[in-house]
């Protein structure tokens, strides 16, 4: 796609009623969005657009400054991808009603292909929070990107657990990316931008209307390999997401709960209807056939990348060791030790416990112990 054509995609996304079907009609008839933008009402009708859509274009076009909109997107650091771009998530393109244009703050990475949507009630119980934190932390450590909707309750807990474990998370918005809803999650949204991305099909300035949320949910499930419902009543947005996942041929997982708890009515019903019962994260990885991949990535991560890393691992253990002691015992200069430990912490090999003190982040495997001793 020519770079100059992208602003016309953005322009049409600002006009109500222009979705996947209309974009396809315009593109197929005119060959480019620029030609479609400059088309007369008569030409738009020939392209197959109905009278209401043609009228909407005629009404909205004079109000839209494409250059101003592009400047605004740049000011907010928003990227935008059509379904033709390589960065556009391949799995999302498989669903029937895929968004023709995605707005993104942050970064979408190839590894985000391995993602799972985690959804649930806004009124999470202590049990729901604990289960979400534990399962999501393990998924994030297994390099699964966690997708959710930034809502109160289970959504927010899922995002936080992924980030705190050093994993990636994607938040799907039901409004423009210049509006954080609910506003109390603004700090969380900023953290997600640093370790993932905020994603929306809606242009800047779009308010979070009630009917936007079910449409947002189809993106959450469409992006993902499956949907995990932690807590939900039988009539809730989380249950809508689970239904969308089934329609999109995605796996549905559910955490069982007390039959006396309203928060578990939906999840227990899903299990009764055939959803995979989840006791811990391995139930999800096994169902998605990802256990081998997770173990391979874990092994790759635990192995040192250099002789310096190997040497430093010999001088660390379960008890915190100050960086000065590591320098003395290893014979390496402080600058080398400091920079290497910082990189090893990012990789999950070591963990900082207090000022300038480190421990091994996980048990050293027997084969690795033999290698370095």
C-alpha positions as CSV (number, residue, x, y, z in Angstrom):
1,X,0.0,0.0,0.0
2,X,1.3,3.5,-0.8
3,X,2.0,5.5,2.2
4,X,-0.1,8.4,0.9
5,X,-3.1,6.1,0.8
6,X,-3.1,5.4,4.6
7,X,-4.5,8.8,5.6
8,X,-7.6,8.0,3.5
9,X,-8.1,4.8,5.4
10,X,-8.0,6.9,8.6
11,X,-10.4,9.4,7.0
12,X,-13.0,6.7,6.2
13,X,-12.6,5.2,9.7
14,X,-13.9,8.6,11.1
15,X,-17.2,8.2,9.3
16,X,-19.9,6.3,11.2
17,X,-21.1,3.2,9.4
18,X,-17.9,2.5,7.5
19,X,-16.7,-1.0,8.5
20,X,-15.2,-4.0,7.0
21,X,-17.9,-4.5,4.3
22,X,-17.9,-0.9,3.2
23,X,-14.1,-0.7,3.1
24,X,-14.1,-3.8,0.9
25,X,-16.6,-2.3,-1.4
26,X,-14.7,0.9,-1.8
27,X,-11.3,-0.8,-2.2
28,X,-12.6,-3.3,-4.7
29,X,-14.3,-0.7,-6.9
30,X,-11.9,2.2,-6.7
31,X,-8.6,0.4,-6.3
32,X,-7.4,2.9,-3.7
33,X,-8.9,4.7,-0.7
34,X,-7.6,8.0,-2.2
35,X,-9.8,7.6,-5.3
36,X,-12.7,6.5,-3.1
37,X,-12.3,9.6,-0.9
38,X,-12.4,11.9,-4.0
39,X,-15.4,10.0,-5.5
40,X,-18.7,11.7,-6.3
41,X,-22.0,10.4,-4.6
42,X,-22.9,8.8,-7.9
43,X,-19.7,6.9,-8.1
44,X,-20.1,5.8,-4.5
45,X,-23.5,4.4,-5.3
46,X,-22.0,2.5,-8.3
47,X,-19.5,1.0,-5.9
48,X,-22.4,-0.6,-4.1
49,X,-22.8,1.7,-1.1
50,X,-26.4,2.3,0.1
51,X,-28.0,5.7,0.2
52,X,-27.5,6.2,4.0
53,X,-23.8,5.4,3.7
54,X,-23.4,7.8,0.8
55,X,-25.2,10.5,2.7
56,X,-23.0,9.9,5.8
57,X,-19.8,10.3,3.7
58,X,-21.2,13.5,2.1
59,X,-22.0,14.9,5.6
60,X,-18.8,14.0,7.4
61,X,-16.1,14.6,4.7
62,X,-16.3,18.4,4.9
63,X,-15.8,18.2,8.7
64,X,-12.6,16.1,8.4
65,X,-9.1,17.5,7.9
66,X,-6.9,14.5,7.1
67,X,-3.7,16.4,7.8
68,X,-5.0,17.5,11.2
69,X,-6.0,14.0,12.0
70,X,-2.6,12.6,11.1
71,X,-0.9,15.3,13.2
72,X,-3.1,14.3,16.2
73,X,-2.2,10.7,15.8
74,X,1.5,11.6,15.7
75,X,1.1,13.7,18.8
76,X,-0.4,10.8,20.8
77,X,2.2,8.4,19.4
78,X,-0.5,6.3,17.7
79,X,0.4,3.8,14.9
80,X,-2.2,2.5,12.5
81,X,-2.3,-0.7,10.5
82,X,-4.7,-1.8,7.8
83,X,-5.5,-5.5,7.5
84,X,-2.9,-5.6,4.6
85,X,0.0,-4.6,6.7
86,X,2.5,-7.3,8.0
87,X,2.1,-6.0,11.5
88,X,-1.6,-6.6,11.5
89,X,-2.3,-9.7,13.7
90,X,-2.7,-12.7,11.4
91,X,-5.1,-14.5,13.7
92,X,-7.4,-11.5,13.9
93,X,-7.6,-11.4,10.1
94,X,-9.2,-14.9,10.2
95,X,-12.5,-13.7,11.8
96,X,-15.4,-12.7,9.7
97,X,-15.9,-9.2,11.0
98,X,-12.2,-8.2,11.3
99,X,-11.5,-4.5,11.8
100,X,-10.1,-3.1,8.6
101,X,-7.9,-0.6,10.5
102,X,-6.2,-0.9,13.9
103,X,-4.9,2.0,16.0
104,X,-2.0,1.0,18.3
105,X,-0.1,2.8,21.1
106,X,2.9,0.8,22.1
107,X,4.2,-2.0,20.0
108,X,2.8,-5.2,18.5
109,X,5.5,-7.9,18.3
110,X,5.6,-11.3,16.4
111,X,5.6,-13.1,19.8
112,X,2.2,-11.7,20.5
113,X,0.8,-14.3,18.2
114,X,0.9,-16.5,21.2
115,X,-1.7,-14.8,23.3
116,X,-4.7,-15.6,25.5
117,X,-7.6,-13.4,26.4
118,X,-8.4,-13.3,30.1
119,X,-11.8,-11.9,31.1
120,X,-14.2,-11.8,34.0
121,X,-16.4,-9.8,36.3
122,X,-15.8,-6.2,37.3
123,X,-16.7,-7.3,40.9
124,X,-14.0,-9.8,41.4
125,X,-13.9,-11.8,44.6
126,X,-10.8,-12.5,46.6
127,X,-10.8,-16.0,45.1
128,X,-11.1,-14.6,41.6
129,X,-8.2,-12.1,42.1
130,X,-5.9,-14.8,43.6
131,X,-6.6,-17.3,40.8
132,X,-6.1,-14.7,38.1
133,X,-2.8,-13.5,39.6
134,X,-1.5,-17.1,39.8
135,X,-2.6,-18.4,36.4
136,X,-1.6,-15.2,34.5
137,X,1.8,-15.0,36.2
138,X,2.6,-18.5,35.1
139,X,1.3,-17.8,31.6
140,X,3.4,-14.7,31.3
141,X,6.5,-16.6,32.5
142,X,5.7,-19.1,29.7
143,X,5.8,-16.2,27.2
144,X,2.1,-16.0,26.6
145,X,0.9,-12.5,25.9
146,X,-2.2,-11.7,28.0
147,X,-5.0,-9.9,26.3
148,X,-7.8,-8.1,28.2
149,X,-10.1,-5.1,28.1
150,X,-8.6,-2.8,30.9
151,X,-11.9,-3.0,32.8
152,X,-12.2,-3.0,36.6
153,X,-11.9,-6.3,38.3
154,X,-10.5,-9.4,36.6
155,X,-9.3,-7.5,33.5
156,X,-7.1,-5.1,35.5
157,X,-5.8,-7.9,37.7
158,X,-4.8,-9.9,34.6
159,X,-3.0,-7.0,33.0
160,X,-1.1,-6.2,36.3
161,X,-0.1,-9.8,36.9
162,X,1.3,-10.1,33.4
163,X,3.3,-6.9,33.7
164,X,4.6,-7.6,37.2
165,X,6.0,-11.0,36.0
166,X,7.8,-9.2,33.2
167,X,5.4,-10.4,30.5
168,X,3.6,-8.7,27.8
169,X,0.0,-7.5,27.7
170,X,-2.4,-6.0,25.2
171,X,-5.4,-3.9,26.2
172,X,-8.2,-3.7,23.7
173,X,-10.2,-0.4,23.9
174,X,-13.9,0.3,23.2
175,X,-13.0,3.9,22.5
176,X,-10.3,6.1,21.0
177,X,-6.8,5.6,22.4
178,X,-6.7,9.1,23.7
179,X,-9.4,8.2,26.3
180,X,-8.6,5.7,29.1
181,X,-11.8,4.0,30.4
182,X,-12.1,3.7,33.3
183,X,-9.9,6.7,34.1
184,X,-8.7,5.0,37.3
185,X,-6.6,2.6,35.1
186,X,-4.6,5.4,33.4
187,X,-1.4,4.4,35.2
188,X,-2.0,0.8,34.2
189,X,-2.5,1.8,30.6
190,X,0.8,3.6,30.6
191,X,2.5,0.5,31.9
192,X,0.9,-1.6,29.2
193,X,2.2,0.7,26.5
194,X,5.7,0.0,27.8
195,X,5.3,-3.8,27.9
196,X,2.8,-4.3,25.1
197,X,0.2,-2.2,23.4
198,X,-3.1,-0.5,23.6
199,X,-5.3,-1.4,20.6
200,X,-8.5,-0.1,19.2
201,X,-10.5,0.0,16.0
202,X,-11.9,3.4,16.9
203,X,-10.4,6.7,15.9
204,X,-9.2,9.3,18.4
205,X,-12.0,11.1,20.2
206,X,-14.4,8.2,20.2
207,X,-16.3,7.9,23.5
208,X,-16.8,4.5,25.2
209,X,-20.5,3.9,24.2
210,X,-22.3,0.8,25.5
211,X,-22.6,-0.8,22.1
212,X,-18.8,-0.5,21.5
213,X,-18.0,-3.1,24.2
214,X,-19.4,-6.2,22.5
215,X,-17.6,-5.2,19.3
216,X,-14.4,-4.7,21.3
217,X,-14.8,-8.2,22.7
218,X,-14.8,-9.8,19.3
219,X,-11.3,-8.3,18.8
220,X,-10.1,-9.7,22.2
221,X,-11.2,-13.2,21.3
222,X,-10.3,-12.9,17.6
223,X,-6.7,-12.0,18.4
224,X,-6.2,-14.9,20.8
225,X,-5.7,-18.6,20.7
226,X,-8.4,-18.9,23.3
227,X,-10.4,-17.1,26.1
228,X,-10.0,-17.8,29.8
229,X,-13.1,-16.8,31.9
230,X,-12.2,-16.5,35.6
231,X,-15.4,-15.2,37.2
232,X,-18.6,-14.2,35.5
233,X,-22.3,-14.1,36.0
234,X,-24.4,-15.8,33.3
235,X,-25.3,-12.5,31.6
236,X,-22.1,-10.5,31.4
237,X,-19.6,-9.2,28.9
238,X,-17.2,-12.0,29.7
239,X,-19.8,-14.5,28.6
240,X,-20.3,-12.6,25.4
241,X,-16.6,-12.8,24.8
242,X,-16.7,-16.6,25.4
243,X,-19.6,-17.0,22.9
244,X,-17.7,-14.9,20.3
245,X,-14.7,-17.2,20.9
246,X,-16.7,-20.2,20.1
247,X,-18.1,-18.6,16.9
248,X,-14.5,-17.8,15.9
249,X,-13.4,-21.4,16.5
250,X,-11.2,-20.4,19.5
251,X,-10.8,-22.4,22.7
252,X,-12.8,-21.5,25.8
253,X,-11.4,-22.1,29.2
254,X,-13.1,-21.5,32.6
255,X,-12.1,-21.5,36.2
256,X,-14.6,-23.4,38.4
257,X,-16.1,-21.8,41.5
258,X,-18.5,-22.3,44.3
259,X,-22.1,-23.1,43.2
260,X,-23.2,-20.6,45.9
261,X,-21.2,-17.7,44.4
262,X,-23.0,-15.5,41.8
263,X,-19.5,-14.7,40.4
264,X,-19.1,-18.4,39.4
265,X,-22.5,-19.0,37.8
266,X,-21.2,-18.2,34.3
267,X,-17.9,-20.1,34.5
268,X,-19.6,-23.2,36.0
269,X,-22.2,-23.0,33.2
270,X,-19.4,-22.8,30.6
271,X,-17.8,-25.9,32.0
272,X,-21.1,-27.7,32.0
273,X,-21.4,-26.8,28.3
274,X,-18.0,-28.2,27.4
275,X,-15.4,-25.4,28.2
276,X,-12.1,-26.7,29.4
277,X,-11.9,-26.7,33.2
278,X,-8.8,-24.9,34.4
279,X,-7.0,-25.7,37.6
280,X,-3.7,-24.1,36.7
281,X,-1.9,-22.7,33.7
282,X,-0.7,-26.1,32.5
283,X,-4.3,-27.1,31.6
284,X,-4.3,-24.2,29.1
285,X,-0.9,-24.9,27.6
286,X,-1.7,-28.6,27.2
287,X,-5.0,-27.9,25.5
288,X,-3.3,-25.5,23.1
289,X,-0.4,-27.9,22.6
290,X,2.1,-25.3,23.9
291,X,3.8,-27.2,26.7
292,X,6.8,-28.1,24.6
293,X,7.2,-24.6,23.3
294,X,7.0,-23.2,26.8
295,X,9.7,-25.6,28.1
296,X,12.0,-24.9,25.1
297,X,11.7,-21.1,25.7
298,X,12.3,-21.6,29.5
299,X,15.4,-23.7,28.8
300,X,16.7,-21.1,26.3
301,X,16.2,-18.4,28.9
302,X,17.9,-20.2,31.7
303,X,21.1,-20.9,29.8
304,X,23.8,-18.2,30.0
305,X,24.5,-16.2,26.8
306,X,28.2,-15.6,27.5
307,X,31.2,-16.7,29.6
308,X,30.6,-13.7,31.8
309,X,27.1,-14.7,32.6
310,X,28.3,-18.3,33.4
311,X,30.9,-16.9,35.7
312,X,28.5,-14.7,37.6
313,X,26.0,-17.5,38.1
314,X,28.7,-19.5,39.9
315,X,28.9,-16.7,42.5
316,X,25.2,-16.3,43.2
317,X,22.8,-18.5,45.1
318,X,19.6,-18.5,47.1
319,X,20.9,-16.0,49.6
320,X,21.3,-12.3,48.5
321,X,24.8,-11.4,47.5
322,X,26.0,-7.8,47.2
323,X,27.5,-6.7,43.9
324,X,30.8,-5.8,45.7
325,X,31.1,-9.4,46.9
326,X,30.4,-10.7,43.4
327,X,33.1,-8.4,42.0
328,X,35.6,-9.7,44.6
329,X,34.8,-13.3,44.1
330,X,34.6,-13.2,40.3
331,X,37.5,-10.8,39.8
332,X,35.5,-8.8,37.3
333,X,35.3,-5.0,37.3
334,X,32.2,-3.4,38.8
335,X,31.0,-1.9,35.5
336,X,31.0,-5.3,33.8
337,X,29.3,-7.0,36.7
338,X,26.7,-4.3,37.0
339,X,25.7,-4.2,33.3
340,X,25.7,-8.0,33.0
341,X,23.5,-8.5,36.1
342,X,21.1,-5.9,34.8
343,X,20.8,-7.9,31.5
344,X,20.5,-11.2,33.3
345,X,17.7,-9.8,35.4
346,X,15.8,-8.8,32.3
347,X,16.2,-12.4,31.0
348,X,15.0,-13.9,34.3
349,X,18.2,-15.5,35.3
350,X,18.7,-13.4,38.5
351,X,16.6,-11.2,40.7
352,X,17.5,-8.1,42.6
353,X,16.7,-8.3,46.3
354,X,17.3,-5.0,47.9
355,X,19.9,-2.4,46.9
356,X,22.7,-3.9,44.8
357,X,22.1,-7.5,46.0
358,X,21.1,-10.4,43.8
359,X,19.9,-14.0,44.0
360,X,19.4,-16.8,41.4
361,X,15.9,-16.3,40.1
362,X,15.3,-20.1,39.7
363,X,16.8,-23.4,40.5
364,X,19.8,-24.3,38.4
365,X,19.1,-27.4,36.3
366,X,21.3,-30.4,36.9
367,X,22.7,-30.4,33.4
368,X,23.5,-26.7,33.8
369,X,25.1,-27.3,37.2
370,X,27.4,-29.9,35.7
371,X,28.4,-27.4,32.9
372,X,29.5,-24.6,35.2
373,X,30.9,-26.4,38.3
